[in-house]
Amino acid sequence: MSDFPDYEVSTRVTFLLQCDSPEFNSLLLPNIQKEFVKHVQSVYEHDDTLGNGYVQGDLTFSFQGSRTVYLDYVFECCDENEA
């Protein structure tokens, strides 16, 4: 990306996990969260419309309870067309 992007958008994505069934073992929650983060990072790294230099900085994950996950990042784009 150039030093002067056409636009930067602070982005927040909210995910709702289905981890609230009566059979859910809360001791597994840290492992589920870790695997979820790895999966989403992989999606962003391999999808040309999400990754491929458009994400400025790191993907920041925060967990609220056992169900809600927030993903914050800055989406940046530079148009190579002078017009």
PyRosetta script that sets phi, psi and omega in degrees:
from pyrosetta import init, pose_from_sequence

init()
pose = pose_from_sequence("MSDFPDYEVSTRVTFLLQCDSPEFNSLLLPNIQKEFVKHVQSVYEHDDTLGNGYVQGDLTFSFQGSRTVYLDYVFECCDENEA")
pose.set_psi(1, 149.6)
pose.set_omega(1, 179.4)
pose.set_phi(2, -76.6)
pose.set_psi(2, 174.6)
pose.set_omega(2, 179.0)
pose.set_phi(3, -71.8)
pose.set_psi(3, -18.9)
pose.set_omega(3, -177.0)
pose.set_phi(4, -126.0)
pose.set_psi(4, 90.7)
pose.set_omega(4, -179.1)
pose.set_phi(5, -69.2)
pose.set_psi(5, 152.8)
pose.set_omega(5, 174.5)
pose.set_phi(6, -66.1)
pose.set_psi(6, -37.6)
pose.set_omega(6, 175.4)
pose.set_phi(7, -156.8)
pose.set_psi(7, 152.4)
pose.set_omega(7, 173.3)
pose.set_phi(8, -128.5)
pose.set_psi(8, 131.4)
pose.set_omega(8, -178.6)
pose.set_phi(9, -123.7)
pose.set_psi(9, 117.1)
pose.set_omega(9, 172.8)
pose.set_phi(10, -71.5)
pose.set_psi(10, 123.0)
pose.set_omega(10, -170.4)
pose.set_phi(11, -119.9)
pose.set_psi(11, 137.4)
pose.set_omega(11, 172.9)
pose.set_phi(12, -128.7)
pose.set_psi(12, 124.8)
pose.set_omega(12, 176.4)
pose.set_phi(13, -110.9)
pose.set_psi(13, 133.9)
pose.set_omega(13, 178.8)
pose.set_phi(14, -110.0)
pose.set_psi(14, 127.1)
pose.set_omega(14, 176.1)
pose.set_phi(15, -112.7)
pose.set_psi(15, 139.3)
pose.set_omega(15, 173.4)
pose.set_phi(16, -113.3)
pose.set_psi(16, 114.4)
pose.set_omega(16, -179.6)
pose.set_phi(17, -87.3)
pose.set_psi(17, 147.5)
pose.set_omega(17, 178.4)
pose.set_phi(18, -94.0)
pose.set_psi(18, 73.5)
pose.set_omega(18, -177.1)
pose.set_phi(19, -119.8)
pose.set_psi(19, 34.1)
pose.set_omega(19, -175.3)
pose.set_phi(20, -124.5)
pose.set_psi(20, 23.0)
pose.set_omega(20, 177.8)
pose.set_phi(21, -75.9)
pose.set_psi(21, 158.0)
pose.set_omega(21, 179.9)
pose.set_phi(22, -60.7)
pose.set_psi(22, -25.5)
pose.set_omega(22, -179.6)
pose.set_phi(23, -85.2)
pose.set_psi(23, -4.5)
pose.set_omega(23, -176.4)
pose.set_phi(24, -67.0)
pose.set_psi(24, 128.9)
pose.set_omega(24, 178.6)
pose.set_phi(25, -95.6)
pose.set_psi(25, 108.3)
pose.set_omega(25, -175.7)
pose.set_phi(26, -64.4)
pose.set_psi(26, -17.7)
pose.set_omega(26, 176.6)
pose.set_phi(27, -67.0)
pose.set_psi(27, -21.1)
pose.set_omega(27, 179.0)
pose.set_phi(28, -84.0)
pose.set_psi(28, -8.7)
pose.set_omega(28, -174.6)
pose.set_phi(29, -55.1)
pose.set_psi(29, -46.4)
pose.set_omega(29, 178.9)
pose.set_phi(30, -59.1)
pose.set_psi(30, -38.0)
pose.set_omega(30, 178.3)
pose.set_phi(31, -68.7)
pose.set_psi(31, -40.3)
pose.set_omega(31, 178.3)
pose.set_phi(32, -62.9)
pose.set_psi(32, -44.2)
pose.set_omega(32, 179.5)
pose.set_phi(33, -62.5)
pose.set_psi(33, -43.4)
pose.set_omega(33, 179.8)
pose.set_phi(34, -61.3)
pose.set_psi(34, -46.5)
pose.set_omega(34, -179.9)
pose.set_phi(35, -67.2)
pose.set_psi(35, -36.3)
pose.set_omega(35, 177.5)
pose.set_phi(36, -62.0)
pose.set_psi(36, -46.9)
pose.set_omega(36, 179.0)
pose.set_phi(37, -59.8)
pose.set_psi(37, -46.1)
pose.set_omega(37, 179.0)
pose.set_phi(38, -59.3)
pose.set_psi(38, -42.8)
pose.set_omega(38, -178.9)
pose.set_phi(39, -63.8)
pose.set_psi(39, -48.6)
pose.set_omega(39, -178.1)
pose.set_phi(40, -64.5)
pose.set_psi(40, -41.0)
pose.set_omega(40, 177.2)
pose.set_phi(41, -59.7)
pose.set_psi(41, -41.5)
pose.set_omega(41, 178.8)
pose.set_phi(42, -63.0)
pose.set_psi(42, -41.6)
pose.set_omega(42, 177.7)
pose.set_phi(43, -60.0)
pose.set_psi(43, -46.7)
pose.set_omega(43, -179.2)
pose.set_phi(44, -65.3)
pose.set_psi(44, -35.6)
pose.set_omega(44, -179.6)
pose.set_phi(45, -70.5)
pose.set_psi(45, -31.6)
pose.set_omega(45, -173.3)
pose.set_phi(46, -103.0)
pose.set_psi(46, -4.6)
pose.set_omega(46, -179.7)
pose.set_phi(47, -101.5)
pose.set_psi(47, 118.0)
pose.set_omega(47, -176.1)
pose.set_phi(48, -64.4)
pose.set_psi(48, -24.8)
pose.set_omega(48, -179.7)
pose.set_phi(49, -83.0)
pose.set_psi(49, -19.1)
pose.set_omega(49, -179.9)
pose.set_phi(50, -102.7)
pose.set_psi(50, -49.4)
pose.set_omega(50, -177.4)
pose.set_phi(51, -92.7)
pose.set_psi(51, -128.6)
pose.set_omega(51, 174.9)
pose.set_phi(52, 53.7)
pose.set_psi(52, 42.2)
pose.set_omega(52, 175.9)
pose.set_phi(53, 88.5)
pose.set_psi(53, -1.7)
pose.set_omega(53, -179.1)
pose.set_phi(54, -83.5)
pose.set_psi(54, -22.1)
pose.set_omega(54, -179.3)
pose.set_phi(55, -91.3)
pose.set_psi(55, 120.1)
pose.set_omega(55, 179.1)
pose.set_phi(56, -92.4)
pose.set_psi(56, 121.5)
pose.set_omega(56, -179.6)
pose.set_phi(57, 82.5)
pose.set_psi(57, -158.5)
pose.set_omega(57, -174.9)
pose.set_phi(58, -94.3)
pose.set_psi(58, 159.3)
pose.set_omega(58, 167.6)
pose.set_phi(59, -81.6)
pose.set_psi(59, 126.6)
pose.set_omega(59, -177.8)
pose.set_phi(60, -112.0)
pose.set_psi(60, 118.4)
pose.set_omega(60, -179.4)
pose.set_phi(61, -104.0)
pose.set_psi(61, 139.2)
pose.set_omega(61, 171.3)
pose.set_phi(62, -137.3)
pose.set_psi(62, 141.0)
pose.set_omega(62, -175.8)
pose.set_phi(63, -110.2)
pose.set_psi(63, 133.9)
pose.set_omega(63, 176.1)
pose.set_phi(64, -117.4)
pose.set_psi(64, 104.0)
pose.set_omega(64, -177.4)
pose.set_phi(65, 68.2)
pose.set_psi(65, -153.0)
pose.set_omega(65, -177.0)
pose.set_phi(66, -96.8)
pose.set_psi(66, -7.4)
pose.set_omega(66, -173.5)
pose.set_phi(67, -113.2)
pose.set_psi(67, -35.7)
pose.set_omega(67, -169.8)
pose.set_phi(68, -99.2)
pose.set_psi(68, 131.0)
pose.set_omega(68, 176.9)
pose.set_phi(69, -126.4)
pose.set_psi(69, 128.9)
pose.set_omega(69, 174.7)
pose.set_phi(70, -106.0)
pose.set_psi(70, 135.5)
pose.set_omega(70, 175.2)
pose.set_phi(71, -118.7)
pose.set_psi(71, 119.5)
pose.set_omega(71, 179.4)
pose.set_phi(72, -115.0)
pose.set_psi(72, 137.2)
pose.set_omega(72, 175.4)
pose.set_phi(73, -162.8)
pose.set_psi(73, 169.4)
pose.set_omega(73, 177.3)
pose.set_phi(74, -109.2)
pose.set_psi(74, 122.4)
pose.set_omega(74, 176.1)
pose.set_phi(75, -93.5)
pose.set_psi(75, 126.2)
pose.set_omega(75, -175.5)
pose.set_phi(76, -127.9)
pose.set_psi(76, 138.7)
pose.set_omega(76, 179.4)
pose.set_phi(77, -140.8)
pose.set_psi(77, 139.3)
pose.set_omega(77, 174.8)
pose.set_phi(78, -121.8)
pose.set_psi(78, 126.0)
pose.set_omega(78, 177.8)
pose.set_phi(79, -85.5)
pose.set_psi(79, 122.0)
pose.set_omega(79, -178.6)
pose.set_phi(80, -79.0)
pose.set_psi(80, -9.2)
pose.set_omega(80, 179.8)
pose.set_phi(81, -81.5)
pose.set_psi(81, 119.9)
pose.set_omega(81, -177.7)
pose.set_phi(82, -61.0)
pose.set_psi(82, -33.7)
pose.set_omega(82, -179.2)
pose.set_phi(83, -66.3)
pose.dump_pdb("model.pdb")
